Amino acid sequence: MLALLPGAVTALAQPYAFAHRTHLELKLECARCHPAISAATAPDRTRMFSPEACGECHGKGILDLRPAPESTVAHFSHRRHAELGNVAPVILAAIRQGRYQGEVDDRLRSDLQTADPCQACHRGLARSDEVTRDALPRMGDCLVCHSNDDPPRSCLKCHASAHPARK
């Protein structure tokens, strides 16, 4: 927490970058800042986080956050996937079996050693000082279970375009 001297003026860059790392170090649950996500049945960037939840700790001054990175995913249900629980072991099994259709490195394997179901797909948050596309799920994650892909026809089941920008 930032301590200020009485009468001190701070000039922090606006909009703020959101540091997941700091919030995870404080042992905050994802739902504390993202209360609507577990019930969301479609991507909605306007309901991604709760300004009221931020205000509980930070007051109103911190609510000017940088926007979340754009995603090409247009059809996704957090609610349905939250019901699955932690999918990290499933993704790790696909990697071990050679079925993972994406790049695999030691960092990916390490990030998947998590008990947090959110971080199974949104990886690297514990070292993140701003929200970037790196925190978004990889297409290879989706293809572990959703393997009946038939590009380009099947792309529109999830993506707004038949040409997803990132695998």
Secondary structure, DSSP 4 states (H G I P E B T S, - for coil): -----TT------SSBPP-HHHHHHTT--HHHH-TTGGG-SS--GGGSS-HHHHHHHH-GGG--BPPPPP-SB-S--HHHHHTT---HHHHHHHHHTT---S---HHHHHHT--S-HHHHHSTTGGG-SS--GGGSPPHHHHHHH-----TTGGGGGTBSSSS-S--
